[in-house]
Amino acid sequence: MAETVNSGGGGQPRKEMSMEIRLLLAFLLAGAVMFLSTSLFKSPAPATPAKNPPSVQTEAAPPAPGQPPAEIAAPEAQAALPASPATLQNSLPPLPIDTDLFTVVLSNQGATVKSWKLKKYKGDDNKPMDLVNQAAGIERPFSSYIPGQDAIAKTVNWAYYEQAADPDGLGAVYTFSNGRVTVRKTFRFQKDSYISHVSSAVTIDGKPVPNMIEWRGGFGDLALSNAASNGRALYFDVPANKLTEQRSNVAKNGPVSSTGNYSFAGLADTYFAAVFLPQSNLAMQETTFTDQVPAAPDAAKAGFTGVAVSDGGENSFEVFAGPKDYDLLTRINPKLQQMIDFGWLAFLAKPLFLITNWFNDAWVHSFGWSIVAVTIVLNMILFPIKLSNMKSMRKMQALKPQIDVINAKYKSISLRDPKKAEQNQEVMALYKKNGVNPMGGCFPMLLQIPFFFAFYKVFTVSVEMRGANWLWVTDLSRPELLPIHILPIIMIASQFVMQKMTPQPSGDPSQQKMMMFMPLIFGFMFYNFPSGLVLYYLTSNLVSMGQQWFFNHTAAAEEAARSVEPPKKKNVRK
C-alpha cells in the first residue's frame, strides 16, 4: 500500500469526512439500534503536517508560478540571455499526434505538450479527457527545469524551437540554440500503446548540465470539484519496495526533491497516471512542486501538484500516460500496480476486484453481471456459516414461550430494582443451555461489513468500473443519474421481505416497530452510494432470501425448534 506524505496548511480546502468513515458510522448506528432493541425489550480538524521522508531534501523555492501569456512571456525570456538572431525561431502551428488511444498536441514554444486527450475516457464534464490543465497559465508539460538556473529555464521554456516532424506522424524532434544554450528534445509515440518515449538534453557553453522534465499545473480529471486534492506526485523506491506519494502541500515552502533507485516517478490522480520509467541504471531524481493555479478559466486557484524528473545529464524516459487499468499496468511493469490504492482492506479488496474482473473478461463481459455472479458465489461459500445462524434464530423463536414465562415472573419489578438483573441472568442461562447466541441477529450484518468496505474501495479506485454500465445504470462507480434511484428502492423492499422471512425471537410490538426502521436507515445510507455497491448489497439480499426460504422449508428448521422444547411432564397415576 502506498505511503502518503501529507501535511496541513498551504491554503488547501478543508477535508470532509471520508466516505469510509461515514460507512463505518452508519454500520455502527445500525448495530447500536439492533443491540438496544434486544437490551431494552427483554422479550427476546486540520491534519498534523507529516515529516518529509529521510531521503527528501528541500531546495530553494523557484520563481512564483504563473506567467503572462506566451506571446508576452517569450520576448522577456529571450532577453534573459544574449541570443544570436539567426538562432531564434518563429511560432509554428501546433503539431497533432494522433494514435488509436490518444491525441497529443505538441507546441514548438518550449517544445512542450499543449494537450493530451484520451480517446476512450471522458472527464467529469462529459468531455474528452484532457490530462493537461489548459487554464494553468504556467509552463506546459515537458518544459525544462534546470536547478539553480531559473533565468535559463525561463528562456528555453518560452522560446520557439526548430521542429522536425517524423514522416509517419508519430513524433518530432525539437532543437533550440541562442549561441550559448542548446536544448534538444525528442518525442516518439506508438500507434496502439499508452507508452511513448521522451528525451531531453541541455548544454551551456557546450557543456551538458543537469536538467529535469516537468509536468506542472495539474493532471488528470480536472473537471472534478476536488481535482487539486486528487492529484499527487509519486515514485517507487526499488530497494525499499515501496511506493511513496506526496500531496501538493508537502512543497508549500518550496520544491521538495528526492533521489534514489526508482522504478518510476510521476503524477497520478484516482484513475489516471503520467509516470516516467527510466531507461538507464542511473539514480533517478524527482522534485515535487505546489502550483497555485485554477482548473478552469473562471475557477479559483488551488494548490495542484507538479513534478519534475531526471535520470542523468541527458534524460531518456519511457512515459506512460493513461488509465490505471490493472491488466494494462501489469503488462507494462508489475510495480505500476501499486498505484491502484485498494486501502487498508487490500487483502480482501484486491482479490474481489481480480475475481470480478476475471468474470467480466472470461464470462459475462459486463461488470454489472460480474458483480452479481461474484456476490452469488460469495453467499454460497458463506452459507454454512449463515446456516448455523439461521438455526440459532429458529431456536430463539421457539424459546419465546419460556422467555415469556420468565418475563411474567419479573413483570412487577421496576428497572431500577436489583432483582431485575436476575431476570437477565435467567434469560441468558436459558440461551446458554440451548446453545443460542442472543446477538445472532446482528451476525449477517457483521459478516457483510468487510466485504462491503472492500467492494466500496473497488468501485472507487478501479478505472475499469469508471463508466461501466449495466441495464439502466450508466456508471457503476457513481450513484444513478435517474431522478429517483431505482436500485436503492428495490434494496429497501428486499430488506423488508428479508426481515419478514427471518424468524423473529420476540413478539414485542415496540421492538418489531423499531426493527422496521432498519431497511429505511439502510436505504437512506445507500441512496447516494456507487451503483455497483448497491447492486452488490441488493444481490446479497436476494440470495439470502433464497437461502432463508430454503432453510424454512427443510427439516433442519423444525429440528432446531424441537431441540429447545422443554420436556413434557408425564402423568403419574395415583
C-alpha positions as CSV (number, residue, x, y, z in Angstrom):
1,M,0.0,0.0,0.0
2,A,1.3,3.4,-0.8
3,E,2.8,5.6,1.8
4,T,1.3,9.1,1.6
5,V,3.3,12.1,2.6
6,N,0.9,14.9,3.5
7,S,0.6,18.0,5.7
8,G,-1.9,20.7,6.5
9,G,-1.9,24.3,5.6
10,G,-0.9,25.6,2.3
11,G,-4.3,27.0,1.5
12,Q,-5.8,23.6,1.0
13,P,-9.6,23.2,1.3
14,R,-10.8,21.7,4.4
15,K,-11.2,17.9,4.0
16,E,-14.7,16.4,4.6
17,M,-15.3,13.2,6.5
18,S,-14.3,10.3,4.2
19,M,-16.9,8.0,2.8
20,E,-15.2,5.1,4.6
21,I,-15.7,6.8,8.0
22,R,-19.3,7.6,7.1
23,L,-19.9,3.9,6.2
24,L,-18.4,2.7,9.4
25,L,-20.5,5.2,11.5
26,A,-23.6,4.1,9.6
27,F,-23.0,0.4,10.3
28,L,-22.2,1.2,14.0
29,L,-25.5,3.1,14.2
30,A,-27.4,0.2,12.7
31,G,-25.7,-2.2,15.1
32,A,-26.5,0.1,18.0
33,V,-30.2,0.1,17.1
34,M,-30.2,-3.7,16.9
35,F,-28.3,-4.1,20.2
36,L,-30.5,-1.6,22.1
37,S,-33.6,-3.3,20.8
38,T,-32.6,-6.6,22.3
39,S,-31.4,-4.8,25.5
40,L,-34.4,-2.5,26.2
41,F,-37.1,-5.0,25.3
42,K,-36.4,-8.2,27.3
43,S,-38.9,-10.2,25.4
44,P,-36.4,-11.7,23.2
45,A,-9.8,19.4,12.0
46,P,-6.7,20.1,10.2
47,A,-4.2,17.2,9.9
48,T,-0.7,17.5,11.6
49,P,2.0,18.2,9.0
50,A,3.9,15.0,8.2
51,K,7.7,14.9,8.2
52,N,9.4,14.5,4.9
53,P,11.0,11.1,4.2
54,P,14.6,10.8,5.2
55,S,15.7,10.9,1.6
56,V,13.9,14.2,0.8
57,Q,15.8,17.5,0.8
58,T,14.2,20.9,0.3
59,E,15.7,23.2,-2.3
60,A,15.4,26.9,-2.8
61,A,12.0,28.0,-4.0
62,P,11.6,28.7,-7.7
63,P,10.0,31.8,-9.1
64,A,6.4,32.2,-8.2
65,P,4.2,30.1,-10.5
66,G,2.1,31.9,-13.1
67,Q,3.4,33.5,-16.3
68,P,2.0,36.1,-18.7
69,P,0.6,34.7,-22.0
70,A,3.1,33.0,-24.3
71,E,3.2,35.9,-26.7
72,I,4.3,38.3,-24.0
73,A,6.5,36.0,-22.0
74,A,8.6,34.8,-24.8
75,P,10.3,38.1,-25.6
76,E,11.0,38.7,-21.9
77,A,12.5,35.2,-21.6
78,Q,14.6,35.8,-24.7
79,A,16.0,38.9,-23.1
80,A,17.3,36.9,-20.1
81,L,20.3,35.8,-22.1
82,P,22.2,37.1,-25.2
83,A,21.0,35.5,-28.3
84,S,22.0,35.3,-31.9
85,P,19.1,36.5,-34.1
86,A,19.8,33.7,-36.6
87,T,19.0,31.1,-33.9
88,L,15.7,32.5,-32.8
89,Q,12.8,30.5,-34.3
90,N,9.2,31.5,-35.2
91,S,5.9,30.3,-33.8
92,L,4.6,27.2,-35.8
93,P,1.1,25.8,-35.9
94,P,0.5,23.1,-33.2
95,L,1.6,19.6,-34.2
96,P,-1.1,17.0,-33.5
97,I,0.0,13.4,-33.0
98,D,-3.0,11.0,-33.4
99,T,-2.8,7.4,-32.2
100,D,-5.5,4.8,-31.6
101,L,-5.6,5.7,-27.9
102,F,-5.0,9.4,-27.5
103,T,-4.3,12.6,-29.4
104,V,-1.3,14.7,-28.3
105,V,-0.8,18.3,-29.5
106,L,2.8,19.5,-29.4
107,S,4.0,23.1,-29.5
108,N,7.3,24.4,-30.7
109,Q,7.1,27.0,-28.0
110,G,9.3,25.4,-25.3
111,A,9.0,22.0,-27.1
112,T,6.0,21.2,-24.9
113,V,2.7,19.4,-24.8
114,K,-0.4,21.6,-25.2
115,S,-2.9,18.8,-24.7
116,W,-3.1,15.1,-24.1
117,K,-6.6,13.8,-24.8
118,L,-7.5,10.1,-24.1
119,K,-10.0,8.8,-26.7
120,K,-11.6,6.1,-24.5
121,Y,-12.3,8.2,-21.5
122,K,-14.3,11.4,-20.7
123,G,-13.9,13.8,-17.8
124,D,-16.4,14.6,-15.1
125,D,-17.8,17.3,-17.5
126,N,-18.5,14.5,-20.1
127,K,-15.9,16.0,-22.5
128,P,-12.9,14.1,-23.8
129,M,-10.4,13.6,-21.0
130,D,-7.5,16.1,-21.4
131,L,-4.7,15.3,-18.9
132,V,-3.3,18.8,-19.3
133,N,-4.7,21.8,-17.3
134,Q,-5.4,24.3,-20.1
135,A,-6.1,27.1,-17.5
136,A,-2.8,26.7,-15.6
137,G,-1.1,29.7,-17.2
138,I,2.4,28.3,-16.4
139,E,5.0,26.2,-18.2
140,R,3.3,23.4,-20.1
141,P,4.1,19.7,-19.5
142,F,7.5,18.6,-20.7
143,S,9.1,22.0,-20.0
144,S,12.7,22.0,-18.7
145,Y,13.5,22.5,-15.0
146,I,17.2,23.4,-14.5
147,P,18.0,23.6,-10.8
148,G,19.9,26.8,-10.0
149,Q,19.4,28.2,-13.5
150,D,16.0,29.9,-13.3
151,A,16.7,32.6,-16.0
152,I,18.0,29.9,-18.4
153,A,15.0,27.7,-17.7
154,K,12.6,30.7,-18.4
155,T,14.5,31.3,-21.7
156,V,14.2,27.8,-23.0
157,N,10.7,27.2,-21.8
158,W,9.2,30.2,-23.6
159,A,11.4,30.3,-26.7
160,Y,10.4,28.9,-30.1
161,Y,12.2,25.8,-31.2
162,E,13.0,24.3,-34.6
163,Q,10.6,21.5,-35.3
164,A,11.3,18.4,-37.4
165,A,8.2,16.1,-37.5
166,D,8.7,12.4,-38.1
167,P,7.5,11.2,-41.6
168,D,5.0,8.7,-40.0
169,G,3.3,11.4,-38.0
170,L,4.2,9.7,-34.6
171,G,6.9,12.0,-33.3
172,A,9.0,15.1,-33.6
173,V,12.5,16.5,-32.8
174,Y,12.8,20.0,-31.3
175,T,16.1,22.0,-31.1
176,F,16.9,25.4,-29.7
177,S,20.1,27.4,-29.5
178,N,20.8,31.0,-28.8
179,G,24.5,30.8,-29.1
180,R,25.2,29.8,-25.5
181,V,22.3,27.5,-24.5
182,T,21.4,24.5,-26.6
183,V,18.4,22.2,-26.0
184,R,17.3,19.1,-27.8
185,K,14.0,17.2,-27.2
186,T,12.6,14.2,-28.9
187,F,9.0,12.8,-28.7
188,R,8.2,9.4,-30.1
189,F,4.7,7.8,-29.8
190,Q,3.3,4.4,-30.7
191,K,0.1,3.8,-32.7
192,D,-1.6,1.4,-30.3
193,S,0.1,1.9,-26.9
194,Y,0.0,4.3,-24.0
195,I,3.8,4.1,-23.8
196,S,5.8,6.8,-25.6
197,H,9.5,7.9,-25.5
198,V,10.8,11.3,-24.5
199,S,14.4,12.5,-24.2
200,S,15.9,15.9,-23.4
201,A,19.4,17.3,-23.2
202,V,20.7,20.8,-22.3
203,T,24.1,22.3,-22.8
204,I,25.5,25.6,-21.7
205,D,28.6,26.8,-23.4
206,G,29.0,23.3,-24.9
207,K,28.9,21.6,-21.5
208,P,26.0,19.3,-20.5
209,V,24.0,20.5,-17.5
210,P,21.6,18.5,-15.3
211,N,18.0,19.2,-16.3
212,M,14.6,17.7,-15.5
213,I,11.4,17.2,-17.4
214,E,8.4,18.9,-15.8
215,W,4.7,18.3,-15.7
216,R,3.3,21.3,-13.8
217,G,-0.1,22.9,-13.1
218,G,-2.3,19.9,-12.5
219,F,-3.0,16.5,-14.0
220,G,-5.9,14.1,-14.6
221,D,-9.6,14.7,-14.5
222,L,-9.6,18.4,-13.8
223,A,-13.3,18.8,-14.1
224,L,-13.9,17.2,-10.7
225,S,-14.9,19.6,-7.9
226,N,-11.9,18.5,-5.8
227,A,-9.4,18.0,-8.7
228,A,-6.5,19.5,-6.8
229,S,-6.8,17.2,-3.8
230,N,-6.9,14.1,-6.0
231,G,-3.5,14.8,-7.6
232,R,-0.2,13.6,-6.1
233,A,3.4,13.1,-7.1
234,L,4.8,9.6,-6.6
235,Y,7.8,7.4,-7.0
236,F,8.6,3.7,-6.5
237,D,11.7,3.0,-4.5
238,V,13.1,-0.3,-5.7
239,P,15.4,-1.2,-2.8
240,A,12.7,-0.4,-0.2
241,N,10.0,-2.0,-2.5
242,K,7.7,0.9,-1.5
243,L,5.6,3.4,-3.3
244,T,5.7,7.0,-1.9
245,E,3.0,9.5,-2.6
246,Q,3.2,13.3,-2.0
247,R,0.4,15.8,-2.0
248,S,1.0,19.3,-3.2
249,N,1.2,20.8,0.3
250,V,4.4,18.9,1.0
251,A,6.1,21.5,-1.2
252,K,4.3,24.6,0.2
253,N,7.6,26.1,1.3
254,G,9.4,25.3,-1.9
255,P,10.2,22.3,-4.1
256,V,11.0,19.0,-2.4
257,S,13.4,16.6,-4.1
258,S,14.4,13.0,-3.6
259,T,16.9,10.8,-5.3
260,G,17.2,7.0,-5.5
261,N,16.9,3.8,-7.5
262,Y,13.3,4.4,-8.7
263,S,11.4,2.1,-11.0
264,F,9.2,5.0,-12.0
265,A,8.1,8.5,-10.9
266,G,5.5,11.0,-11.9
267,L,1.9,12.1,-11.3
268,A,-1.4,10.4,-10.6
269,D,-5.0,11.0,-9.6
270,T,-7.6,8.4,-8.6
271,Y,-8.0,6.8,-12.1
272,F,-5.1,8.1,-14.3
273,A,-1.3,8.4,-14.2
274,A,1.6,10.0,-16.1
275,V,4.8,8.3,-15.0
276,F,8.3,8.3,-16.3
277,L,10.2,5.0,-16.5
278,P,14.0,5.5,-16.7
279,Q,15.9,3.8,-19.5
280,S,19.3,3.8,-17.6
281,N,20.6,2.3,-14.4
282,L,21.5,5.8,-13.0
283,A,19.8,7.2,-9.9
284,M,16.6,9.0,-10.7
285,Q,15.7,12.4,-9.2
286,E,12.1,13.5,-8.5
287,T,11.1,17.0,-7.4
288,T,7.6,17.9,-6.2
289,F,6.1,21.4,-6.6
290,T,3.0,23.2,-5.4
291,D,1.3,25.3,-8.2
292,Q,-1.4,27.7,-7.2
293,V,-3.4,27.7,-10.4
294,P,-7.1,27.4,-11.5
295,A,-8.6,24.3,-13.0
296,A,-10.7,26.4,-15.4
297,P,-10.6,30.0,-16.6
298,D,-13.3,31.1,-14.2
299,A,-12.3,28.9,-11.3
300,A,-10.5,29.9,-8.1
301,K,-6.8,29.0,-7.7
302,A,-6.0,25.8,-5.8
303,G,-2.8,24.0,-4.9
304,F,-2.1,21.5,-7.7
305,T,0.8,19.0,-7.5
306,G,3.6,19.4,-10.1
307,V,6.6,17.2,-10.7
308,A,9.9,17.2,-12.4
309,V,12.0,14.1,-13.1
310,S,15.5,13.3,-14.3
311,D,17.7,10.2,-14.8
312,G,21.0,11.9,-15.5
313,G,22.5,14.7,-17.6
314,E,20.7,13.5,-20.7
315,N,17.2,12.3,-19.9
316,S,15.7,9.3,-21.7
317,F,12.3,8.0,-20.5
318,E,9.5,5.8,-21.5
319,V,6.3,7.7,-20.5
320,F,3.1,6.0,-19.5
321,A,0.2,8.5,-19.7
322,G,-3.2,6.8,-19.4
323,P,-5.7,4.9,-17.2
324,K,-4.6,2.9,-14.2
325,D,-6.0,-0.2,-15.7
326,Y,-4.8,-3.2,-13.7
327,D,-4.1,-5.6,-16.6
328,L,-2.5,-2.8,-18.6
329,L,-0.2,-1.7,-15.8
330,T,0.8,-5.4,-15.2
331,R,1.9,-5.8,-18.8
332,I,4.0,-2.6,-18.7
333,N,5.6,-3.0,-15.3
334,P,4.1,-5.1,-12.4
335,K,5.3,-2.5,-9.9
336,L,2.9,0.0,-11.5
337,Q,0.0,-2.0,-10.0
338,Q,0.8,-0.3,-6.6
339,M,-0.6,3.0,-8.0
340,I,-4.0,1.5,-7.5
341,D,-4.7,2.1,-3.8
342,F,-7.0,-0.6,-2.5
343,G,-6.7,0.8,1.0
344,W,-6.4,-0.9,4.4
345,L,-8.6,-3.8,3.2
346,A,-6.4,-4.5,0.2
347,F,-6.0,-8.2,1.2
348,L,-9.7,-8.5,0.6
349,A,-10.5,-5.7,-1.9
350,K,-7.8,-6.7,-4.4
351,P,-8.9,-10.4,-4.7
352,L,-12.5,-9.2,-5.0
353,F,-11.5,-6.9,-7.9
354,L,-9.4,-9.6,-9.6
355,I,-12.3,-12.2,-9.4
356,T,-14.9,-9.6,-10.6
357,N,-12.5,-8.6,-13.4
358,W,-12.0,-12.2,-14.4
359,F,-15.7,-12.9,-14.5
360,N,-16.1,-9.8,-16.7
361,D,-13.3,-10.8,-19.1
362,A,-13.9,-14.5,-19.3
363,W,-17.6,-15.0,-19.0
364,V,-20.2,-12.2,-18.8
365,H,-18.5,-9.2,-20.4
366,S,-20.4,-6.9,-18.2
367,F,-19.2,-5.6,-14.8
368,G,-22.8,-5.4,-13.6
369,W,-23.5,-9.1,-14.2
370,S,-20.0,-9.9,-13.0
371,I,-20.8,-8.2,-9.6
372,V,-24.0,-10.3,-9.5
373,A,-22.1,-13.5,-10.2
374,V,-19.3,-12.8,-7.6
375,T,-21.9,-11.9,-5.0
376,I,-23.8,-15.2,-5.5
377,V,-20.6,-17.2,-5.2
378,L,-19.6,-15.4,-2.0
379,N,-23.0,-16.1,-0.4
380,M,-22.8,-19.7,-1.4
381,I,-19.4,-20.0,0.2
382,L,-20.6,-18.4,3.4
383,F,-23.9,-20.3,3.5
384,P,-22.6,-23.0,6.1
385,I,-21.8,-20.1,8.5
386,K,-25.2,-18.4,7.8
387,L,-27.0,-21.8,8.2
388,S,-25.7,-22.1,11.8
389,N,-27.0,-18.6,12.5
390,M,-30.4,-19.5,11.0
391,K,-30.7,-22.4,13.3
392,S,-29.8,-20.2,16.3
393,M,-32.5,-17.7,15.3
394,R,-35.1,-20.5,14.9
395,K,-34.2,-21.7,18.4
396,M,-34.7,-18.2,19.8
397,Q,-38.1,-18.1,18.2
398,A,-39.0,-21.5,19.7
399,L,-37.8,-20.3,23.1
400,K,-40.2,-17.4,23.2
401,P,-42.8,-19.1,25.4
402,Q,-40.2,-19.9,28.0
403,I,-38.9,-16.3,27.8
404,D,-42.4,-15.0,28.3
405,V,-42.7,-17.1,31.5
406,I,-39.5,-15.5,32.8
407,N,-40.7,-12.0,31.9
408,A,-44.0,-12.5,33.5
409,K,-42.3,-13.6,36.7
410,Y,-40.5,-10.2,36.9
411,K,-43.2,-8.1,35.4
412,S,-44.0,-6.1,38.6
413,I,-40.3,-5.3,39.3
414,S,-39.1,-1.9,38.2
415,L,-36.0,-1.5,36.0
416,R,-34.1,0.0,39.0
417,D,-34.7,-2.9,41.2
418,P,-31.5,-5.0,41.7
419,K,-33.7,-8.1,41.3
420,K,-34.2,-7.1,37.7
421,A,-30.7,-8.4,37.0
422,E,-31.9,-11.8,38.0
423,Q,-34.3,-11.7,35.0
424,N,-31.5,-11.1,32.6
425,Q,-29.4,-13.9,34.2
426,E,-32.3,-16.4,33.8
427,V,-32.8,-15.4,30.2
428,M,-29.1,-15.7,29.4
429,A,-28.9,-19.0,31.2
430,L,-31.7,-20.3,29.1
431,Y,-30.0,-19.2,25.9
432,K,-26.7,-20.8,27.0
433,K,-28.4,-24.0,27.9
434,N,-29.8,-24.3,24.5
435,G,-26.8,-23.1,22.6
436,V,-28.3,-19.8,21.4
437,N,-26.5,-16.6,20.7
438,P,-28.9,-13.7,21.6
439,M,-26.9,-11.4,19.3
440,G,-27.2,-13.8,16.4
441,G,-29.5,-11.4,14.5
442,C,-26.6,-9.0,14.1
443,F,-24.3,-11.6,12.6
444,P,-25.4,-11.3,9.0
445,M,-24.8,-7.6,9.1
446,L,-21.4,-8.1,10.7
447,L,-20.5,-10.7,8.1
448,Q,-21.3,-8.1,5.4
449,I,-19.1,-5.3,6.7
450,P,-15.6,-6.3,5.5
451,F,-17.0,-7.3,2.0
452,F,-19.0,-4.1,1.9
453,F,-15.9,-1.9,2.6
454,A,-13.8,-3.9,0.2
455,F,-16.3,-3.6,-2.6
456,Y,-16.7,0.1,-1.9
457,K,-12.9,0.5,-2.4
458,V,-13.1,-1.5,-5.6
459,F,-15.8,0.8,-7.1
460,T,-14.0,4.0,-6.1
461,V,-10.4,3.3,-7.3
462,S,-10.8,0.9,-10.3
463,V,-10.8,2.7,-13.6
464,E,-12.4,-0.5,-15.1
465,M,-15.6,0.3,-13.1
466,R,-15.5,4.0,-14.1
467,G,-18.1,4.4,-16.8
468,A,-19.1,0.7,-16.8
469,N,-22.8,0.5,-17.4
470,W,-25.5,-2.1,-16.5
471,L,-29.1,-2.1,-17.7
472,W,-30.3,1.4,-16.8
473,V,-27.2,2.3,-14.8
474,T,-24.8,4.4,-16.8
475,D,-21.8,4.3,-14.4
476,L,-21.4,1.6,-11.7
477,S,-18.8,3.8,-9.9
478,R,-21.4,6.5,-9.2
479,P,-25.0,6.9,-8.0
480,E,-27.7,6.5,-10.6
481,L,-28.4,9.5,-12.7
482,L,-32.2,9.0,-12.8
483,P,-34.3,11.5,-10.7
484,I,-35.3,8.6,-8.5
485,H,-32.6,6.0,-7.8
486,I,-34.2,2.6,-8.5
487,L,-31.6,0.2,-7.1
488,P,-31.7,1.6,-3.5
489,I,-35.6,1.5,-3.6
490,I,-35.5,-2.2,-4.7
491,M,-32.9,-2.8,-2.0
492,I,-35.2,-1.3,0.7
493,A,-38.0,-3.6,-0.4
494,S,-35.8,-6.6,-0.3
495,Q,-34.8,-5.7,3.2
496,F,-38.4,-5.6,4.3
497,V,-39.1,-9.0,2.7
498,M,-36.0,-10.5,4.2
499,Q,-37.0,-9.2,7.7
500,K,-40.4,-10.8,7.3
501,M,-38.8,-14.2,6.3
502,T,-36.3,-14.2,9.2
503,P,-37.6,-15.8,12.4
504,Q,-38.4,-13.1,15.0
505,P,-37.4,-14.1,18.6
506,S,-39.7,-11.5,20.1
507,G,-43.3,-10.7,19.6
508,D,-43.0,-7.3,21.4
509,P,-44.7,-4.7,19.1
510,S,-42.4,-1.9,20.2
511,Q,-39.3,-3.9,19.3
512,Q,-40.7,-5.0,15.9
513,K,-41.6,-1.4,15.1
514,M,-38.0,-0.3,15.9
515,M,-36.6,-3.1,13.7
516,M,-38.9,-2.0,10.8
517,F,-36.9,1.2,10.6
518,M,-33.7,-0.7,9.7
519,P,-34.4,-1.1,6.0
520,L,-35.2,2.7,5.8
521,I,-31.9,3.5,7.5
522,F,-30.0,1.3,5.1
523,G,-31.9,2.8,2.1
524,F,-31.1,6.3,3.2
525,M,-27.5,5.3,3.7
526,F,-27.2,3.6,0.3
527,Y,-29.1,6.2,-1.8
528,N,-26.1,8.1,-3.0
529,F,-23.6,5.3,-2.9
530,P,-21.9,3.9,-6.1
531,S,-24.5,1.9,-8.0
532,G,-22.2,-1.1,-8.1
533,L,-22.1,-1.2,-4.3
534,V,-25.9,-1.0,-4.1
535,L,-26.1,-3.8,-6.7
536,Y,-23.8,-5.9,-4.6
537,Y,-25.9,-5.4,-1.5
538,L,-29.2,-6.0,-3.3
539,T,-27.9,-9.2,-4.9
540,S,-26.7,-10.4,-1.5
541,N,-30.2,-9.7,0.0
542,L,-31.9,-11.6,-2.8
543,V,-29.5,-14.6,-2.4
544,S,-30.0,-14.5,1.4
545,M,-33.8,-14.5,0.9
546,G,-33.5,-17.7,-1.2
547,Q,-31.3,-19.3,1.4
548,Q,-33.7,-18.4,4.2
549,W,-36.7,-19.8,2.2
550,F,-34.7,-23.0,1.6
551,F,-33.9,-23.3,5.3
552,N,-37.5,-22.5,6.4
553,H,-38.7,-25.4,4.2
554,T,-36.3,-28.0,5.5
555,A,-36.4,-30.5,8.4
556,A,-33.5,-28.7,9.9
557,A,-35.7,-25.7,10.9
558,E,-38.2,-28.0,12.7
559,E,-35.4,-30.0,14.3
560,A,-33.9,-26.8,15.6
561,A,-37.2,-25.7,17.1
562,R,-37.8,-29.2,18.7
563,S,-34.3,-29.2,20.3
564,V,-35.2,-26.4,22.7
565,E,-38.7,-27.5,23.7
566,P,-39.0,-28.3,27.4
567,P,-39.5,-31.9,28.3
568,K,-43.2,-32.9,28.6
569,K,-44.4,-33.8,32.0
570,K,-45.6,-37.4,32.4
571,N,-48.9,-38.1,34.0
572,V,-48.4,-40.1,37.2
573,R,-51.3,-42.3,38.3
574,K,-52.1,-42.3,41.9
